Amino acid sequence: MGIVRRTYKQSSKLTEGDVNLSPRRNAWIKKNIDKSTAQMLTEDERYFLHQSLSTPCLNAISESKGIYLRDMQGRQIMDFHGNSAHQVGYGNARVIEMIKKQLDEIPFCPRRYTNQMAIDLARRLAELAPGNLNKLLFAPSGTSAIGMALKLARYATNRHKTISMWGSFHGASLDAISISGDSMFRKDVGPLLPGTEHIPPPTRGKCHFNCVDEEHTGCINYLDYILEKEGDVAAIIAEPMRWTTAELPPRNYWRRVREICDHRGVLLIFDEIPSAMGRTGKMFVCEHFDVVPDMLVIGKGLGGGVFPMAALIAREELDIVGDLALGHYTHEKSSVGCAAALATINCLYEDGLIENAITLGKHAMQRLMKMQSRLPLIHKVRGLGLYLGIELLKDGKPANDEADTVLYHSLSRGLSYKVGGGCVLTLCPPITITPEELNKALDIIEEGITSVS
Ligand SMILES: Cc1ncc(COP(=O)(O)O)c(C=O)c1O
């Protein structure tokens, strides 16, 4: 069989947030990684398929605890990345205790049976979710839960078309990359799902339609125009807050989209996989906008930073597919995963973590605004609760090179985070973090940005 060999080269344009071939990354490895870790990385490369954003890895860890990782050379790293799955910190005592109990009692729940943990979690989420979002299905990944939402939208409307946003990410499977709008996941992969139309995102200040009004009238009119012209769209699917670059649309945007969906008979699906579960100062992001979607998809932090857990939460009237399969995943009603999720929710409410996200989020934003007034490289600071973005621009252009340098400066001082969109430093700490730890991380970032300014 002929294998097509791809050629890709190292480029200074590539950053940690894009792919793992940046020359600065290689230089960092050379300087910071000792022989024994290098051997581990080589072995990792030997057995894992190479892919962007994962193998080859940058470093290897021996421990994850609280807000910290520890690498093989004993260095402590504050983790402000965590794949957005570590709201309650690593190894959270309550989460681990509930998981251990389930491991002893019901380590696995096969199909045909239910278990109390699964029922308790479904009830808890149904009670917490806004409006009449009260029917659930669990899945082992956010991507699978997105797939279930897409199928349910088709069954419910007898239509297959969707509208989603350019630049978005909804998961790595073929159905999810069809609705996603990020070329790294779509390029060269061949035919995608039909009927997946895309619109530009309504980002503040620089949207495709140059909307200058708070309502984003240009964006809204375009959306309504497509829905009218197509006439047979099943659903609009979007992140209420764009996670990769920490961008929120104006306050009224989702309310207007909701009205249009109601008017045109189109379902609204919110992807809150990285953003739900308390981090933004509310359990669900849609609560910030007073908008209830028809389906809400959550994941990541739901599993307490331990277990792969995601959920589709749909409104009651959408419970219509009793004779067909929406998910049917092997770990559908995992007693262990549901225990992890229940413990996570208990922590959020009983340990005051949502309040902590609000209080520390405000504090961090004030510090970032002060930094911005001192450092012209910082174009914008933005965020919601304890999820923050620092956008770096130089001469009006994305400062990708500087962002990359600041990242490796931070990594050398024990702080890890993602760079989104090439030039946005995104800060996603566990919401168990203390003010002292947060200040230390912000000091490192300030020092890094100062050094390239
Ligand atoms: C917005 C969004 N949707 C979906 C996903 C996919 O979730 P998972 O990796 O659990 O499949 C992600 C993961 O990063 C995400 O950020």
PDBQT file of the ligand as one rigid body, heavy atoms in Angstrom, charges set to zero:
ROOT
HETATM    1  C1  LIG A 501     -15.128  23.975  23.123  1.00  0.00    +0.000 C 
HETATM    2  C2  LIG A 501     -14.756  22.523  23.110  1.00  0.00    +0.000 A 
HETATM    3  N1  LIG A 501     -15.630  21.629  22.617  1.00  0.00    +0.000 NA
HETATM    4  C3  LIG A 501     -15.335  20.308  22.575  1.00  0.00    +0.000 A 
HETATM    5  C4  LIG A 501     -14.131  19.823  23.025  1.00  0.00    +0.000 A 
HETATM    6  C5  LIG A 501     -13.813  18.351  22.945  1.00  0.00    +0.000 C 
HETATM    7  O1  LIG A 501     -13.816  17.750  24.202  1.00  0.00    +0.000 OA
HETATM    8  P1  LIG A 501     -13.056  16.343  24.420  1.00  0.00    +0.000 P 
HETATM    9  O2  LIG A 501     -11.606  16.598  24.253  1.00  0.00    +0.000 OA
HETATM   10  O3  LIG A 501     -13.433  15.914  25.814  1.00  0.00    +0.000 OA
HETATM   11  O4  LIG A 501     -13.582  15.398  23.407  1.00  0.00    +0.000 OA
HETATM   12  C6  LIG A 501     -13.184  20.717  23.536  1.00  0.00    +0.000 A 
HETATM   13  C7  LIG A 501     -11.855  20.242  23.992  1.00  0.00    +0.000 C 
HETATM   14  O5  LIG A 501     -10.898  20.960  24.089  1.00  0.00    +0.000 OA
HETATM   15  C8  LIG A 501     -13.497  22.101  23.588  1.00  0.00    +0.000 A 
HETATM   16  O6  LIG A 501     -12.633  23.007  24.070  1.00  0.00    +0.000 OA
ENDROOT
TORSDOF 0
